[in-house]
Amino acid sequence: MLNDLIQKNRSYRRFHHEKKIEYDQLKALVDLARLSPSGANFQPLKYYLACDERENNEIFSTLRWAGHLKDWPGPEPSERPTAFITIVHDKLITETIGWDQGFAAQSIMLGAVELGLGGCIIASIDKPQLSEILALPKHLEILLVLALGYPKEDVQIEPMSDPIKVAYWRDETQTHHVPKRSLSEVIINFR
């Protein structure tokens, strides 16, 4: 059910590096994104797929991981993602873009969970460097990178005890804890 997929769809940052993702799996995930809503139906998104270790290492070098975990530089080489999908905006189709990348990323991530995968949507990217690595023409603007793999960590949702403290954390067992606001806090019908 959709509820189960959403519950399992966490931001995973450590993966079983020995378990590889195949290119055809990435294509199937992008097919889900292709069918997702698009503002004015322009469909300006394009996708760069990578599941080769050399290419993955180059992409990985341009990413910043887990801003709230100040002392953690990102996954160790043995825990890195085994695939990446880079979402780009084709400015030749339309100059403006609304939320298409959000719809596409969520569709890909839910599809990944259904396949037993997990991932992390990353927006903290050295975009000029990654554009150069991927040899992207100037009309293709990088929006997001989705890091994918077979999750190697446990991610737990926690009730948010303080509405200002949104930072996630890791405990001594390396379980990743993510505070979430309560349903009553996010619904604003005042009756």
PyMOL commands that set and color helices and strands:
alter all, ss='L'
color gray80, all
select helices_A, chain A and resi 2-8+23-34+39-41+53-60+77-79+100-114+127-133+183-186
alter helices_A, ss='H'
color red, helices_A
select strands_A, chain A and resi 45-50+83-90+118-122+140-149+155-159+169-170+176-180
alter strands_A, ss='S'
color yellow, strands_A
deselect
rebuild
show_as cartoon
